[in-house]
């Protein structure tokens, strides 16, 4: 793909082209879904820039490339040939996650999102990934979506949670367990 000009003025009226040329509103569910995936990809770039160790950074670079395929799949109407997310992409994520899980102690409670800069960025990316997944589920309620897109994003949010924990652990940032408010018993008046 070659991009000669960034400013084309073709979107000035609130419409954009999907793969295949169909023009749709920039507020359409399909554009919303691939826009969320684009935001997620940017969050991963931020996390990498904040000093992840080389192993996690390399895994995230692979995921960033895959997210372009996820976005392309979403931007390509079902009747138009184009890149599609397949089961092998989901399996790839699971393969990245398994060795990381072996490095972590089991969770005893929910943890607060945070820690060091890279771990915090990964927690943020996880929540953006969940939003992208919800946007794809909403899209699937009205238009066809490749089933593995939703599964991929679901699995990716799990991977990002694990990576956030690993990034914090490797950088020496402790996890903070969540504290839930307890209900106070109401005292009888009188």
LOMARPA-56768 format. One record per residue: residue number from 1; x, y, z of N, C-alpha, C in turn; chain. Coordinates in steps of 0.1 Angstrom, whole numbers, padded with zeros to 4 digits. Example, Ala and Ser with C-alpha at 12.3 -4.5 7.8 and 13.67 -1.06 7.14 Angstrom:
LOMARPA-56768
<site 1 <0132 -0057 0078> <0123 -0045 0078> <0132 -0033 0078> A>
<site 2 <0128 -0022 0071> <0137 -0011 0071> <0129 0000 0079> A>
//
This chain:
LOMARPA-56768
<site 1 <0008 -0012 0000> <0000 0000 0000> <0009 0012 0000> A>
<site 2 <0005 0022 -0008> <0013 0034 -0009> <0003 0046 -0006> A>
<site 3 <0007 0054 0003> <-0001 0066 0007> <0007 0078 0003> A>
<site 4 <0002 0085 -0007> <0009 0098 -0012> <0004 0110 -0004> A>
<site 5 <-0008 0110 -0001> <-0014 0122 0006> <-0022 0117 0018> A>
<site 6 <-0020 0124 0029> <-0028 0122 0041> <-0041 0129 0040> A>
<site 7 <-0041 0142 0035> <-0053 0150 0034> <-0059 0147 0020> A>
<site 8 <-0071 0141 0020> <-0078 0138 0008> <-0091 0145 0006> A>
<site 9 <-0096 0150 0017> <-0109 0158 0018> <-0121 0149 0015> A>
<site 10 <-0119 0136 0013> <-0130 0127 0010> <-0138 0124 0022> A>
<site 11 <-0133 0126 0034> <-0141 0124 0046> <-0147 0136 0052> A>
<site 12 <-0146 0147 0046> <-0151 0160 0052> <-0166 0160 0054> A>
<site 13 <-0173 0152 0047> <-0188 0152 0049> <-0193 0141 0059> A>
<site 14 <-0183 0135 0067> <-0187 0126 0077> <-0188 0112 0071> A>
<site 15 <-0183 0109 0060> <-0184 0095 0054> <-0169 0090 0052> A>
<site 16 <-0168 0077 0051> <-0155 0071 0048> <-0158 0058 0040> A>
<site 17 <-0148 0053 0033> <-0149 0042 0025> <-0144 0029 0032> A>
<site 18 <-0152 0019 0031> <-0148 0005 0036> <-0140 -0001 0025> A>
<site 19 <-0133 -0012 0028> <-0127 -0019 0017> <-0137 -0024 0007> A>
<site 20 <-0134 -0022 -0006> <-0143 -0025 -0016> <-0150 -0012 -0021> A>
<site 21 <-0148 -0001 -0014> <-0153 0012 -0019> <-0167 0017 -0014> A>
<site 22 <-0174 0008 -0007> <-0187 0013 -0001> <-0185 0024 0009> A>
<site 23 <-0192 0035 0007> <-0191 0047 0016> <-0201 0046 0027> A>
<site 24 <-0197 0048 0039> <-0206 0047 0050> <-0203 0059 0060> A>
<site 25 <-0213 0061 0069> <-0211 0072 0079> <-0199 0068 0088> A>
<site 26 <-0192 0078 0092> <-0181 0076 0102> <-0186 0072 0115> A>
<site 27 <-0200 0073 0117> <-0206 0069 0130> <-0211 0055 0129> A>
<site 28 <-0209 0048 0118> <-0215 0034 0117> <-0209 0025 0127> A>
<site 29 <-0216 0014 0130> <-0211 0004 0139> <-0198 -0002 0134> A>
<site 30 <-0196 -0004 0121> <-0184 -0010 0116> <-0172 -0001 0117> A>
<site 31 <-0174 0012 0115> <-0163 0021 0116> <-0160 0023 0131> A>
<site 32 <-0170 0023 0139> <-0168 0024 0154> <-0159 0012 0158> A>
<site 33 <-0162 0000 0154> <-0155 -0012 0158> <-0140 -0012 0154> A>
<site 34 <-0138 -0008 0141> <-0124 -0008 0137> <-0116 0004 0143> A>
<site 35 <-0123 0014 0146> <-0117 0026 0153> <-0113 0022 0167> A>
<site 36 <-0120 0014 0174> <-0116 0009 0187> <-0104 0001 0186> A>
<site 37 <-0103 -0008 0176> <-0091 -0016 0174> <-0079 -0007 0171> A>
<site 38 <-0081 0003 0163> <-0070 0012 0160> <-0065 0019 0173> A>
<site 39 <-0074 0023 0182> <-0071 0029 0195> <-0063 0019 0203> A>
<site 40 <-0067 0007 0203> <-0061 -0004 0211> <-0046 -0005 0206> A>
<site 41 <-0044 -0005 0193> <-0031 -0007 0187> <-0022 0005 0192> A>
<site 42 <-0027 0017 0192> <-0020 0028 0197> <-0016 0027 0212> A>
<site 43 <-0025 0021 0220> <-0022 0019 0234> <-0011 0009 0236> A>
<site 44 <-0010 -0001 0227> <0000 -0011 0228> <0014 -0005 0224> A>
<site 45 <0013 0004 0214> <0026 0012 0211> <0030 0020 0222> A>
<site 46 <0021 0026 0230> <0025 0034 0242> <0031 0025 0252> A>
<site 47 <0025 0013 0255> <0030 0004 0265> <0045 0000 0261> A>
<site 48 <0047 -0003 0249> <0061 -0007 0244> <0070 0004 0247> A>
<site 49 <0066 0017 0244> <0075 0028 0245> <0079 0031 0260> A>
<site 50 <0071 0026 0269> <0074 0028 0283> <0083 0019 0290> A>
<site 51 <0090 0011 0282> <0101 0003 0287> <0098 -0011 0291> A>
<site 52 <0090 -0018 0283> <0088 -0032 0285> <0100 -0040 0282> A>
<site 53 <0102 -0051 0289> <0114 -0060 0286> <0113 -0065 0271> A>
<site 54 <0124 -0069 0265> <0124 -0072 0251> <0114 -0084 0247> A>
<site 55 <0112 -0093 0256> <0103 -0104 0253> <0089 -0100 0252> A>
<site 56 <0084 -0092 0261> <0070 -0087 0261> <0069 -0077 0249> A>
<site 57 <0079 -0069 0246> <0078 -0059 0235> <0077 -0067 0222> A>
<site 58 <0085 -0077 0220> <0084 -0085 0208> <0070 -0091 0206> A>
<site 59 <0065 -0097 0217> <0051 -0102 0216> <0041 -0092 0212> A>
<site 60 <0042 -0080 0218> <0033 -0070 0215> <0034 -0064 0201> A>
<site 61 <0047 -0064 0196> <0048 -0060 0182> <0041 -0070 0172> A>
<site 62 <0042 -0083 0175> <0034 -0093 0167> <0019 -0090 0168> A>
<site 63 <0015 -0087 0181> <0000 -0084 0182> <-0004 -0072 0175> A>
<site 64 <0005 -0062 0175> <0002 -0049 0168> <0000 -0052 0153> A>
<site 65 <0008 -0061 0147> <0007 -0064 0133> <-0007 -0072 0131> A>
<site 66 <-0010 -0081 0140> <-0022 -0088 0139> <-0035 -0079 0140> A>
<site 67 <-0033 -0068 0148> <-0045 -0059 0150> <-0047 -0052 0137> A>
<site 68 <-0037 -0050 0128> <-0040 -0044 0115> <-0049 -0054 0107> A>
<site 69 <-0047 -0067 0109> <-0055 -0077 0102> <-0069 -0076 0108> A>
<site 70 <-0070 -0075 0121> <-0084 -0074 0127> <-0091 -0062 0122> A>
<site 71 <-0084 -0050 0121> <-0090 -0038 0116> <-0094 -0040 0102> A>
<site 72 <-0086 -0046 0094> <-0089 -0048 0080> <-0101 -0057 0078> A>
<site 73 <-0101 -0068 0086> <-0113 -0077 0086> <-0126 -0069 0089> A>
<site 74 <-0125 -0061 0099> <-0137 -0053 0102> <-0141 -0043 0092> A>
<site 75 <-0131 -0037 0085> <-0133 -0027 0075> <-0137 -0033 0061> A>
<site 76 <-0137 -0046 0061> <-0141 -0053 0048> <-0154 -0060 0050> A>
<site 77 <-0164 -0055 0043> <-0178 -0061 0043> <-0177 -0076 0040> A>
<site 78 <-0186 -0084 0046> <-0185 -0099 0044> <-0185 -0103 0029> A>
<site 79 <-0192 -0096 0021> <-0192 -0100 0007> <-0180 -0096 -0001> A>
<site 80 <-0171 -0088 0005> <-0159 -0084 -0002> <-0147 -0092 0002> A>
<site 81 <-0139 -0097 -0007> <-0127 -0105 -0003> <-0117 -0096 0004> A>
<site 82 <-0111 -0102 0014> <-0101 -0094 0022> <-0095 -0103 0033> A>
<site 83 <-0086 -0097 0041> <-0080 -0105 0051> <-0090 -0108 0062> A>
<site 84 <-0089 -0120 0068> <-0098 -0125 0078> <-0091 -0130 0090> A>
<site 85 <-0096 -0128 0101> <-0090 -0134 0114> <-0095 -0149 0114> A>
<site 86 <-0085 -0157 0117> <-0087 -0172 0117> <-0084 -0177 0131> A>
<site 87 <-0088 -0190 0133> <-0086 -0197 0145> <-0071 -0197 0149> A>
<site 88 <-0062 -0198 0139> <-0048 -0198 0141> <-0043 -0186 0148> A>
<site 89 <-0049 -0174 0146> <-0045 -0162 0153> <-0049 -0162 0168> A>
<site 90 <-0060 -0169 0171> <-0064 -0170 0185> <-0054 -0180 0192> A>
<site 91 <-0051 -0191 0185> <-0042 -0201 0190> <-0028 -0194 0193> A>
<site 92 <-0024 -0185 0184> <-0011 -0178 0186> <-0011 -0170 0199> A>
<site 93 <-0022 -0163 0202> <-0023 -0156 0215> <-0022 -0165 0227> A>
<site 94 <-0029 -0176 0226> <-0029 -0186 0237> <-0015 -0191 0239> A>
<site 95 <-0007 -0193 0228> <0007 -0197 0229> <0016 -0187 0235> A>
<site 96 <0012 -0174 0233> <0020 -0163 0240> <0017 -0163 0255> A>
<site 97 <0005 -0166 0258> <0000 -0164 0272> <0005 -0176 0281> A>
<site 98 <0005 -0188 0276> <0008 -0200 0285> <0021 -0199 0293> A>
<site 99 <0032 -0195 0286> <0045 -0195 0294> <0045 -0183 0304> A>
<site 100 <0037 -0173 0301> <0037 -0161 0311> <0029 -0165 0323> A>
<site 101 <0018 -0173 0321> <0010 -0178 0332> <0018 -0186 0342> A>
<site 102 <0028 -0194 0337> <0036 -0202 0346> <0045 -0194 0355> A>
<site 103 <0047 -0181 0351> <0056 -0172 0358> <0049 -0165 0370> A>
<site 104 <0035 -0166 0370> <0027 -0158 0379> <0022 -0166 0390> A>
<site 105 <0021 -0161 0402> <0014 -0168 0413> <-0001 -0166 0410> A>
<site 106 <-0010 -0175 0415> <-0024 -0174 0413> <-0029 -0161 0420> A>
<site 107 <-0040 -0156 0415> <-0046 -0144 0421> <-0055 -0149 0433> A>
<site 108 <-0054 -0141 0444> <-0062 -0144 0455> <-0074 -0134 0456> A>
<site 109 <-0073 -0124 0448> <-0084 -0113 0448> <-0082 -0105 0435> A>
<site 110 <-0092 -0097 0432> <-0090 -0087 0421> <-0078 -0078 0425> A>
<site 111 <-0072 -0073 0415> <-0061 -0064 0417> <-0064 -0050 0411> A>
<site 112 <-0058 -0040 0417> <-0060 -0026 0411> <-0052 -0025 0398> A>
<site 113 <-0058 -0019 0388> <-0050 -0017 0376> <-0039 -0006 0380> A>
<site 114 <-0027 -0008 0376> <-0017 0001 0380> <-0003 -0006 0380> A>
<site 115 <0005 -0001 0389> <0019 -0006 0389> <0028 0004 0383> A>
<site 116 <0038 -0001 0376> <0048 0008 0369> <0042 0013 0356> A>
<site 117 <0049 0022 0349> <0043 0028 0337> <0039 0018 0327> A>
<site 118 <0048 0009 0324> <0044 -0001 0313> <0033 -0010 0317> A>
<site 119 <0033 -0015 0330> <0022 -0023 0335> <0009 -0016 0335> A>
<site 120 <0009 -0003 0339> <-0003 0005 0339> <-0008 0007 0325> A>
<site 121 <0001 0009 0315> <-0003 0011 0301> <-0010 -0002 0296> A>
<site 122 <-0005 -0013 0300> <-0011 -0026 0296> <-0024 -0028 0302> A>
<site 123 <-0026 -0024 0314> <-0040 -0024 0320> <-0049 -0015 0313> A>
<site 124 <-0045 -0003 0309> <-0053 0005 0301> <-0056 -0001 0287> A>
<site 125 <-0046 -0007 0281> <-0048 -0014 0268> <-0059 -0025 0269> A>
<site 126 <-0058 -0032 0281> <-0068 -0043 0283> <-0082 -0037 0283> A>
<site 127 <-0084 -0026 0290> <-0098 -0020 0290> <-0102 -0015 0276> A>
<site 128 <-0093 -0010 0269> <-0096 -0005 0255> <-0099 -0018 0247> A>
<site 129 <-0092 -0029 0249> <-0095 -0041 0242> <-0109 -0046 0245> A>
<site 130 <-0113 -0045 0257> <-0126 -0050 0261> <-0137 -0041 0254> A>
<site 131 <-0134 -0028 0253> <-0143 -0019 0246> <-0144 -0022 0231> A>
<site 132 <-0133 -0025 0225> <-0133 -0030 0211> <-0141 -0042 0209> A>
<site 133 <-0139 -0051 0219> <-0147 -0064 0218> <-0162 -0061 0219> A>
<site 134 <-0166 -0052 0228> <-0180 -0048 0230> <-0185 -0042 0217> A>
<site 135 <-0177 -0033 0210> <-0181 -0027 0198> <-0183 -0038 0187> A>
<site 136 <-0175 -0048 0187> <-0176 -0059 0177> <-0189 -0067 0180> A>
<site 137 <-0192 -0069 0192> <-0204 -0077 0196> <-0216 -0069 0192> A>
<site 138 <-0216 -0056 0194> <-0227 -0047 0190> <-0228 -0047 0174> A>
<site 139 <-0217 -0047 0167> <-0217 -0047 0153> <-0223 -0061 0148> A>
<site 140 <-0219 -0072 0155> <-0224 -0085 0151> <-0239 -0086 0153> A>
<site 141 <-0245 -0078 0162> <-0259 -0078 0164> <-0267 -0072 0152> A>
<site 142 <-0260 -0065 0143> <-0267 -0059 0131> <-0261 -0062 0118> A>
<site 143 <-0249 -0067 0118> <-0242 -0070 0105> <-0233 -0082 0108> A>
<site 144 <-0230 -0090 0097> <-0221 -0101 0099> <-0207 -0097 0103> A>
<site 145 <-0201 -0104 0112> <-0187 -0102 0117> <-0180 -0116 0117> A>
<site 146 <-0168 -0116 0112> <-0160 -0129 0113> <-0160 -0133 0128> A>
<site 147 <-0165 -0145 0131> <-0166 -0149 0145> <-0152 -0149 0152> A>
<site 148 <-0141 -0152 0146> <-0128 -0152 0152> <-0124 -0138 0156> A>
<site 149 <-0129 -0127 0151> <-0126 -0114 0155> <-0129 -0112 0170> A>
<site 150 <-0141 -0115 0173> <-0146 -0114 0187> <-0138 -0123 0197> A>
<site 151 <-0136 -0135 0192> <-0128 -0144 0201> <-0114 -0139 0202> A>
<site 152 <-0108 -0134 0192> <-0094 -0128 0192> <-0093 -0117 0202> A>
<site 153 <-0103 -0108 0202> <-0102 -0097 0211> <-0105 -0101 0226> A>
<site 154 <-0113 -0111 0227> <-0115 -0116 0241> <-0103 -0122 0246> A>
<site 155 <-0096 -0130 0238> <-0084 -0137 0243> <-0073 -0127 0245> A>
<site 156 <-0072 -0116 0236> <-0062 -0106 0237> <-0063 -0098 0250> A>
<site 157 <-0076 -0096 0254> <-0077 -0089 0267> <-0072 -0097 0279> A>
<site 158 <-0074 -0110 0278> <-0068 -0119 0288> <-0052 -0118 0288> A>
<site 159 <-0047 -0119 0276> <-0032 -0118 0274> <-0027 -0105 0280> A>
<site 160 <-0034 -0094 0277> <-0029 -0081 0282> <-0030 -0080 0297> A>
<site 161 <-0040 -0086 0303> <-0040 -0087 0318> <-0028 -0094 0323> A>
<site 162 <-0025 -0106 0317> <-0014 -0113 0321> <-0001 -0106 0319> A>
<site 163 <0000 -0099 0308> <0012 -0091 0305> <0014 -0080 0314> A>
<site 164 <0003 -0073 0318> <0004 -0062 0328> <0010 -0068 0341> A>
<site 165 <0005 -0079 0345> <0010 -0085 0358> <0025 -0089 0356> A>
<site 166 <0028 -0094 0345> <0042 -0098 0343> <0051 -0086 0342> A>
<site 167 <0047 -0075 0335> <0055 -0063 0334> <0057 -0057 0348> A>
<site 168 <0047 -0057 0356> <0049 -0052 0370> <0058 -0060 0378> A>
<site 169 <0056 -0073 0377> <0064 -0083 0385> <0079 -0081 0381> A>
<site 170 <0082 -0081 0368> <0096 -0080 0363> <0102 -0067 0366> A>
<site 171 <0094 -0057 0367> <0100 -0043 0370> <0099 -0040 0385> A>
<site 172 <0095 -0050 0394> <0095 -0048 0408> <0084 -0040 0414> A>
<site 173 <0073 -0039 0406> <0061 -0032 0411> <0051 -0042 0417> A>
<site 174 <0048 -0040 0429> <0038 -0050 0436> <0024 -0048 0431> A>
<site 175 <0016 -0058 0431> <0002 -0057 0428> <-0005 -0053 0441> A>
<site 176 <-0015 -0045 0440> <-0024 -0040 0451> <-0037 -0047 0450> A>
<site 177 <-0040 -0055 0460> <-0053 -0062 0460> <-0065 -0052 0462> A>
<site 178 <-0075 -0054 0455> <-0087 -0046 0456> <-0094 -0048 0470> A>
<site 179 <-0098 -0037 0476> <-0106 -0038 0488> <-0120 -0034 0485> A>
<site 180 <-0129 -0043 0488> <-0144 -0040 0486> <-0150 -0034 0498> A>
<site 181 <-0159 -0024 0496> <-0166 -0018 0507> <-0175 -0029 0513> A>
<site 182 <-0176 -0029 0526> <-0185 -0039 0532> <-0198 -0031 0535> A>
<site 183 <-0209 -0038 0534> <-0221 -0032 0538> <-0222 -0030 0553> A>
<site 184 <-0226 -0018 0557> <-0228 -0016 0571> <-0242 -0020 0574> A>
<site 185 <-0244 -0026 0585> <-0257 -0028 0590> <-0264 -0015 0594> A>
<site 186 <-0276 -0013 0590> <-0282 -0001 0595> <-0286 -0003 0609> A>
<site 187 <-0284 0008 0616> <-0287 0008 0630> <-0302 0012 0632> A>
<site 188 <-0309 0005 0641> <-0323 0010 0643> <-0323 0023 0649> A>
<site 189 <-0332 0031 0645> <-0334 0045 0651> <-0340 0043 0665> A>
<site 190 <-0336 0052 0673> <-0343 0052 0686> <-0334 0053 0697> A>
//
